[in-house]
Amino acid sequence: MKNDKRWRIPIFPRADETSRPEPIFSTHSNLGMRTRAWKKLGEGILILFAIAFSSWLMFHTFSYDAQNNEMRIAFKLWSDFGAHIPLIRSFSMGANWDRLMHVQMIEYPIFPGEPIRYHYIFYMLVGIMEKMGVRIDWALNIPSILGFFGLMIGIHLLAKKLFQSHVVAVLSVLFFLFNGSLSFIRFFELHPLSLTSWQDIMHATDFPAFAPWGQGDITAFWNLNIYTNQRHLAGAFALIIFFIITCLHIQHRPFPTQLPWAIGWAVLIGILPFYHQPALLIIGILMTVYFFVFPTLRRFLFAIGVWAALIVLPQIIRTKETQQLVQWYPGYIVHQDIEKISTIWQSFSRMVVFWWQNMGIHSVFMPLGFFLIPKQARKIMLPILPLFVIGNLLKFSVEVGANHKFFNFVMILGHMISAYTLVQLFRSIKSLSRHWIIGLLDYLVIGLLIVFLTLSGVIDFFVVANDTIGSLQDIPKAPVATWIAHNTPVESRMLNSSLFYHPAGIAGREIFMGWPYFSWSAGYDSYARKKDMKIMFESDDFQAVCDLLKHYHLDYVTYETREPFSEIAFHEDVFQAHFQKIYHHAESGITIYKTPAQCL
């Protein structure tokens, strides 16, 4: 037995012993894809799957009924799209198009009067496409599909390039689509495990975990819903993934041949403040780390940094008064729990429990696998640590939940480490013995681990698939929005009493304030505006009302008797005496008044 080499194979071989891992399956296995033809077929299937899945995901959650002129919006998108639709229409039918043409500052259509603080370029492109005649569902879904498809393919390409393994690459995509949190435990608490559990999973309609808006520690940011709500997020992550691939591709080239790549990436990074602000910080951290660990890329990264700064800094300086300061906020969404804990060890333990629930087995595989992966892959993965630490210690907006972008990207890279670790585990068990029982045990162990690494994501997938679809009347079916679109100038600004999916927003016009959460989370002073809104609607002093209308440049006043803002009491006498009623829709209870000339 001493001379049997099989017994001298370590449980986890060092990744640095070879730059190319051995194939998982032998050349004699029916499962092996050793020939080039099979590899190309597998890649083709992956591409078709990525296109099909991305298209289904985006059109399933947002579509259009042309026969009835209705937008079809999934219920779990209903909230966020209350901000996205007005922003899109402000470019396709409203004043932001004129501002764009005259190189003026873009404004938030649900909080006008100040430069926009939300990264808007994605929705600007959607609005421009709709203005060119593309129906709104296609205009929104085409770039959404391209972004999600690009991210899936980028994950596969990066994992394959780092680990030279199709299986690792496919597992990386699988782990991205189906998260590995422990939310399945809560699901089975609500739906006890039984022979019909597969039916409970397939018919699930609610996410089992949805913190910080639901019970428990497991957040709402791991499921596919995050990419259907924030349509620009996948595209931003795809951009970062392809930046990493570019670095790997050109790292050994002389600097003159790197120069065109540097110019292109400087321009792309330069627009990130208006496309996706957290992505700018993520790619900045990547560039900083890679500058130190990849000597051959230093001039390339320095050139990008200098040229991108020339584009980015004027944007930051111009809007410095609107930017939220970085704040110390340890603990992420369990910050309040951390504040109540007296010792560092207890705080650390609380965070370990939190992330164990949110990352599941990945929280073991990622740190373990980091020391097993090839040296170059380890350098590429190194930014995971500062990104994870920053997301847990600081916040960059009033809403700390927005830090989820850092963790989403950490998990994209971390899933690749988990996939590699799983493959190495498979090889290690297989190497212990050629006995069929060991082989069966190997497949069983790996199969169970994959189940536990994806089960929560599978449940969440069916929640998305089973989501209720709601209808939002569009022009010309929506009577109030149609009247506004046809009878008011595109630059019109309206005082509104209802805050959510206001007809003016559907018509591309600006309203005084939309749902306060949207403006508050973007850093606007929604409390001050809410106070002024109450004065304009409730005051019996016409001059006070008039002064505020003039201050905010409000051309019209709309009041909705059936669904007003619950904290507003309409002082109708002032408007009856001083304002001209120009439109009333009995069914919806909406009345529109023209602001008097002296108040404009």
Order of alpha helices (4+ residues) and beta strands (2+ residues): alpha-beta-beta-alpha-alpha-beta-beta-alpha-alpha-alpha-alpha-alpha-alpha-alpha-alpha-alpha-alpha-alpha-beta-alpha-alpha-alpha-alpha-alpha-beta-alpha-alpha-beta-alpha-beta-alpha-beta-alpha-alpha-alpha-beta-alpha-beta-beta
